[in-house]
Amino acid sequence: MVDVFKDPRKAAYLNPEGRDKPMKSPIPLATLKRARAFRQQRLRAELARHDCAAILLYDPINIRYALDVVNMQLWATHNMFHYALVCANGPAIDFQYKGAEHRANGLETIDEVRLATTWFYMSSGGRLEERVERWADEIADVLREHGGANRRLAVDRMEPMGVDALRKRGITIVEGQQITEIARSIKGEDELEIMRWTVRVCEAGLARMYDSSLPDKTEQEIWADLHYENIRSGGEWIETRLLTVGQRTNPWFQEASDHVAELGDMLGVDTDLIGPYGYCADISRSWTIGHTRMTNAQRTLYAAALDQIRHNCAILRPGLTFHEFNAKSWRIPDKYVGGRYSVVLHGVGMADEWPGVLLHPDFDAMYEGRFEENMTVCVESLIGTPGERESVKLETQVVIRAGGVERLDSFPWEEI
């Protein structure tokens, strides 16, 4: 059995100031300000390209991207209490929850703060229609003032009553997800610096989980170590619960539970971590409980997964179309096709993002597109045979550069 703190490959990812201290962010305010300016410029450029006067944002991740303001992020995913309106040639307005207007203090991205008019049913009850009308009047007034004759409003997500109310006021609703996803897909160098820090925090969490991956631990006990390392170092949340061991790794997409690990079991984890400053570290690793030598069957799965990751990383280039990538991509052996993952790679930024590129057996359903310089993507592999005991999950996060890819994560693969 290996002690992670005596293993230089893993121990290097722990906090050099001590395992019981949070990681201290090295990101200066100037970097944050440049990243914010770059993101807002990207968003406004997409608005201009789609001839939209403004975009109305309710998705808390899109609001974070546009304004860098946060407020009860997870609650905001299912309660529409916080929204933003970014004009193509006018102000960026933050509509805040009553009593939380100070959340915008000091943010140069925000020109004006207003009190949000909430109209989800919990807050509105029998006055729902009245509140929708008041909300729509305000949005229409801002659009008239700053958009002139342009009545095209992009919206990232909206309940039906809101759509109807805006259309009644002569506003054309434009699909806003395309605008936000394309804007977010290209990263500035300051964004990449922040993302590297999120990955660093995530890898400290992986090292802690690696150390605690011992017999008689439950999946949830091991999984908690990633949350602990993320939250104490300024991270925000984890999008999924994808950590399983032994027979619960196959099929994949089971969630961390009170299942107890046994010596030699394969562990698989997909971090899906929203870390410091709202950026995502989406990294997958597999190792054995107790850090035993892998069995022949485990090594075979692991070697195939690593081959897939390395092959597909090696062919990524700016300008490569999704169809060209598919033609050159690693071919899954027939025995593993039934247990394959849902995508071969996907974009990543403040969360999983566009594009999601399908694996070769499913590629007939794929849309058109191409890779561009400074796209960040996560290259995935899931290898397992349906009906057999275990599978192996691996994933690496990379930025596409002129000459290939630059890996953003470096937590070691297992020695096989």
PyMOL commands that set and color helices and strands:
alter all, ss='L'
color gray80, all
select helices_A, chain A and resi 4-6+8-11+29-49+60-67+73-76+101-104+121-147+160-168+177-185+189-212+219-232+246-249+276-278+289-291+296-315+322-328+334-337+360-365
alter helices_A, ss='H'
color red, helices_A
select strands_A, chain A and resi 54-57+83-87+92-96+112-115+152-155+172-175+237-238+243-245+266-270+273-274+280-281+284-288+345-348+352-357+376-384+391-401+404-407
alter strands_A, ss='S'
color yellow, strands_A
deselect
rebuild
show_as cartoon
